[in-house]
Amino acid sequence: MTNNTPLITEYEHVDTRTLQDGWLEVARNIEVSMMQAGAVPGDDYTYLDLYKLAQPIVLQQLKDGAINR
């Protein structure tokens, strides 16, 4: 039986201008995209995979001033 429950919880309120919430939201969007493509949470990817994939995007946002530390 495959797991269709995302690893990252969808929160009702996030502040994407902060580093922590911005990173969380980018990682969650990556996960949603991966699941739509058929990836199985926990089997095909982990939390660390999602955060590593989100890292370059978040660092660029930080550099551009779109998010704050």
VENMO-V366072 format. One record per residue. N is the residue number from 1. RES is the residue in three letters. PHI is phi in whole degrees, 0 to 359 (* if undefined). PSI is psi in degrees with one decimal (none if undefined). NEAR is the number of other ideal C-beta (glycine too) atoms within 12 Angstrom. Layout:
n=N res=RES phi=PHI psi=PSI near=NEAR
n=N res=RES phi=PHI psi=PSI near=NEAR
This chain:
n=1 res=MET phi=* psi=130.0 near=6
n=2 res=THR phi=274 psi=150.5 near=12
n=3 res=ASN phi=268 psi=119.6 near=14
n=4 res=ASN phi=254 psi=12.3 near=16
n=5 res=THR phi=267 psi=121.4 near=15
n=6 res=PRO phi=299 psi=151.1 near=25
n=7 res=LEU phi=287 psi=-35.3 near=28
n=8 res=ILE phi=260 psi=122.9 near=31
n=9 res=THR phi=291 psi=141.6 near=15
n=10 res=GLU phi=275 psi=119.9 near=16
n=11 res=TYR phi=264 psi=147.7 near=14
n=12 res=GLU phi=289 psi=-38.1 near=5
n=13 res=HIS phi=233 psi=121.1 near=10
n=14 res=VAL phi=225 psi=152.2 near=22
n=15 res=ASP phi=249 psi=94.6 near=15
n=16 res=THR phi=290 psi=0.2 near=24
n=17 res=ARG phi=275 psi=-8.6 near=17
n=18 res=THR phi=261 psi=151.3 near=19
n=19 res=LEU phi=301 psi=-47.6 near=23
n=20 res=GLN phi=296 psi=-49.7 near=21
n=21 res=ASP phi=288 psi=-35.3 near=23
n=22 res=GLY phi=299 psi=-45.4 near=30
n=23 res=TRP phi=296 psi=-44.1 near=32
n=24 res=LEU phi=301 psi=-45.3 near=28
n=25 res=GLU phi=292 psi=-40.2 near=31
n=26 res=VAL phi=296 psi=-45.1 near=32
n=27 res=ALA phi=298 psi=-39.8 near=34
n=28 res=ARG phi=294 psi=-41.0 near=28
n=29 res=ASN phi=297 psi=-38.6 near=24
n=30 res=ILE phi=298 psi=-43.9 near=31
n=31 res=GLU phi=298 psi=-44.9 near=33
n=32 res=VAL phi=302 psi=-44.6 near=20
n=33 res=SER phi=298 psi=-43.7 near=18
n=34 res=MET phi=296 psi=-41.2 near=26
n=35 res=MET phi=294 psi=-37.8 near=25
n=36 res=GLN phi=296 psi=-26.4 near=12
n=37 res=ALA phi=273 psi=-1.1 near=12
n=38 res=GLY phi=105 psi=2.4 near=13
n=39 res=ALA phi=290 psi=145.3 near=24
n=40 res=VAL phi=254 psi=120.8 near=19
n=41 res=PRO phi=303 psi=133.9 near=25
n=42 res=GLY phi=86 psi=-26.9 near=21
n=43 res=ASP phi=263 psi=-49.9 near=17
n=44 res=ASP phi=267 psi=-19.8 near=17
n=45 res=TYR phi=203 psi=162.6 near=27
n=46 res=THR phi=237 psi=176.0 near=19
n=47 res=TYR phi=305 psi=-46.5 near=21
n=48 res=LEU phi=299 psi=-40.2 near=14
n=49 res=ASP phi=302 psi=-44.9 near=21
n=50 res=LEU phi=296 psi=-43.5 near=32
n=51 res=TYR phi=290 psi=-34.6 near=26
n=52 res=LYS phi=294 psi=-39.5 near=18
n=53 res=LEU phi=292 psi=-32.9 near=24
n=54 res=ALA phi=282 psi=-23.8 near=33
n=55 res=GLN phi=308 psi=-52.1 near=20
n=56 res=PRO phi=298 psi=-34.2 near=15
n=57 res=ILE phi=293 psi=-46.9 near=24
n=58 res=VAL phi=294 psi=-41.6 near=31
n=59 res=LEU phi=297 psi=-36.8 near=19
n=60 res=GLN phi=292 psi=-40.4 near=15
n=61 res=GLN phi=297 psi=-40.0 near=24
n=62 res=LEU phi=296 psi=-45.1 near=23
n=63 res=LYS phi=298 psi=-39.3 near=14
n=64 res=ASP phi=282 psi=-8.2 near=12
n=65 res=GLY phi=84 psi=8.9 near=11
n=66 res=ALA phi=287 psi=-24.5 near=18
n=67 res=ILE phi=229 psi=158.5 near=26
n=68 res=ASN phi=246 psi=158.6 near=17
n=69 res=ARG phi=289 psi=none near=15
